[in-house]
């Protein structure tokens, strides 16, 4: 009976050390899983913010194209849309600089800059290529841009 008690006592000590080892391993695995989840959540938030900024930039670029289309529709292609760099002023009107274009574009707020460039398209002068570039910087100081182009034609006399 003494031998049996000794075996039981030894097994209990081994079980205690196994239990401690299991707890340490479980805590280690749980820590790694939690760390991975935090990193994944942070990357998800960064990607989400980047997508929101890109969508906002696309809206600004589309607004530039639409402003030029409105200019063509109200004033005509030859009188309203000529080669140069256009800027949408705060009152919604367009101003043009036929000599130089600011390389980074005009500040349109919220960290975005937009340039609207008009150039001849084709040889007959009845078409103009409009290129709108919207640039911004991500929080990681990574420069980003959206470029939208279209060709406007003379559809009214």
C-alpha positions as CSV (number, residue, x, y, z in Angstrom):
1,X,0.0,0.0,0.0
2,X,2.9,2.3,0.7
3,X,4.2,1.8,-2.8
4,X,0.8,2.7,-4.3
5,X,0.6,5.9,-2.2
6,X,4.1,6.9,-3.4
7,X,3.1,6.3,-7.1
8,X,-0.1,8.4,-6.6
9,X,2.0,11.2,-4.9
10,X,4.5,11.2,-7.7
11,X,1.7,11.3,-10.3
12,X,0.1,14.3,-8.5
13,X,3.4,16.2,-8.6
14,X,3.7,15.5,-12.4
15,X,0.1,16.6,-13.0
16,X,0.7,19.9,-11.2
17,X,3.8,20.6,-13.3
18,X,1.9,19.6,-16.5
19,X,-1.0,21.9,-15.5
20,X,1.4,24.8,-15.0
21,X,3.1,24.1,-18.4
22,X,-0.4,23.9,-20.0
23,X,-1.4,27.3,-18.5
24,X,1.9,29.0,-19.7
25,X,1.4,27.6,-23.2
26,X,-2.2,28.6,-23.3
27,X,-1.3,32.2,-22.2
28,X,1.4,32.3,-24.9
29,X,-0.9,31.1,-27.6
30,X,-3.6,33.5,-26.5
31,X,-1.1,36.4,-26.5
32,X,0.0,35.6,-30.1
33,X,-3.6,35.4,-31.3
34,X,-4.5,38.7,-29.6
35,X,-1.4,40.4,-31.1
36,X,-2.4,39.1,-34.6
37,X,-5.9,40.4,-34.2
38,X,-4.7,43.8,-33.1
39,X,-2.4,44.0,-36.1
40,X,-5.2,42.9,-38.4
41,X,-7.6,45.5,-37.0
42,X,-5.0,48.3,-37.4
43,X,-4.3,47.3,-41.0
44,X,-8.1,47.2,-41.7
45,X,-8.6,50.7,-40.3
46,X,-5.7,52.0,-42.4
47,X,-7.1,50.4,-45.6
48,X,-10.5,51.7,-44.8
49,X,-9.2,55.3,-44.4
50,X,-7.2,55.0,-47.6
51,X,-10.3,53.9,-49.5
52,X,-12.4,56.8,-48.1
53,X,-9.7,59.3,-49.2
54,X,-9.5,57.7,-52.7
55,X,-13.3,57.9,-53.0
56,X,-13.3,61.5,-52.0
57,X,-10.5,62.2,-54.5
58,X,-12.5,60.5,-57.3
59,X,-15.5,62.8,-56.5
60,X,-13.2,65.9,-56.8
61,X,-11.8,64.6,-60.1
62,X,-15.3,63.9,-61.5
63,X,-16.4,67.4,-60.3
64,X,-13.6,68.9,-62.4
65,X,-14.7,67.0,-65.5
66,X,-18.3,68.0,-65.0
67,X,-17.3,71.7,-64.5
68,X,-15.5,71.5,-67.9
69,X,-18.5,69.8,-69.5
70,X,-20.7,72.6,-68.2
71,X,-18.3,75.2,-69.5
72,X,-18.5,73.5,-73.0
73,X,-22.3,73.3,-72.8
74,X,-22.9,76.9,-71.8
75,X,-20.1,78.7,-73.8
76,X,-19.3,76.2,-76.5
77,X,-16.1,74.3,-77.1
78,X,-14.1,77.0,-78.8
79,X,-15.2,79.9,-76.6
80,X,-15.3,78.2,-73.2
81,X,-12.9,75.3,-73.3
82,X,-9.4,76.3,-74.5
83,X,-6.0,74.9,-73.9
84,X,-4.5,75.6,-70.4
85,X,-5.0,75.0,-66.8
86,X,-8.4,75.7,-65.2
87,X,-9.2,76.2,-61.6
88,X,-12.7,76.0,-60.0
89,X,-13.0,79.1,-57.8
90,X,-15.0,79.2,-54.5
91,X,-18.0,80.7,-56.2
92,X,-18.1,77.8,-58.7
93,X,-16.8,79.7,-61.7
94,X,-13.8,78.7,-63.7
95,X,-10.6,80.7,-64.1
96,X,-7.9,79.7,-66.6
97,X,-4.2,80.2,-67.0
98,X,-3.1,79.5,-70.5
99,X,0.6,79.9,-69.8
100,X,1.6,77.7,-66.9
101,X,0.0,75.0,-64.8
102,X,1.0,74.6,-61.1
103,X,2.7,71.2,-61.1
104,X,1.0,70.1,-57.8
105,X,-2.4,71.6,-58.6
106,X,-4.6,74.0,-56.7
107,X,-5.5,73.4,-53.0
108,X,-9.1,72.4,-52.8
109,X,-9.2,71.7,-49.0
110,X,-9.0,68.7,-46.8
111,X,-5.5,68.0,-48.0
112,X,-6.4,67.5,-51.6
113,X,-5.0,69.4,-54.7
114,X,-6.6,69.4,-58.1
115,X,-5.3,70.3,-61.5
116,X,-7.5,70.6,-64.6
117,X,-5.6,70.5,-67.9
118,X,-7.1,71.0,-71.3
119,X,-5.3,70.2,-74.5
120,X,-6.2,69.7,-78.2
121,X,-7.2,66.2,-79.1
122,X,-7.1,65.3,-82.8
123,X,-6.1,67.6,-85.6
124,X,-9.3,69.4,-86.5
125,X,-9.8,71.4,-83.2
126,X,-13.2,70.0,-82.6
127,X,-12.2,67.9,-79.6
128,X,-10.4,68.7,-76.3
129,X,-8.9,66.3,-73.9
130,X,-9.6,67.1,-70.3
131,X,-7.3,65.6,-67.7
132,X,-8.1,66.1,-64.0
133,X,-5.5,65.0,-61.4
134,X,-6.3,65.0,-57.7
135,X,-3.3,64.4,-55.3
136,X,-3.1,64.0,-51.6
137,X,-0.8,62.4,-48.9
138,X,-1.7,59.5,-46.8
139,X,-0.9,59.7,-43.0
140,X,2.2,57.6,-43.8
141,X,3.4,60.5,-46.0
142,X,2.8,58.3,-49.1
143,X,1.7,60.5,-52.1
144,X,-1.4,59.3,-53.8
145,X,-3.3,60.5,-56.9
146,X,-6.4,59.9,-59.0
147,X,-6.4,60.8,-62.7
148,X,-9.6,61.1,-64.7
149,X,-9.6,62.0,-68.4
150,X,-12.3,62.5,-71.0
151,X,-12.6,64.0,-74.5
152,X,-15.1,66.7,-75.1
153,X,-16.3,67.4,-78.6
154,X,-18.0,70.2,-80.3
155,X,-21.6,69.0,-80.4
156,X,-23.4,72.3,-80.8
157,X,-22.8,75.0,-83.4
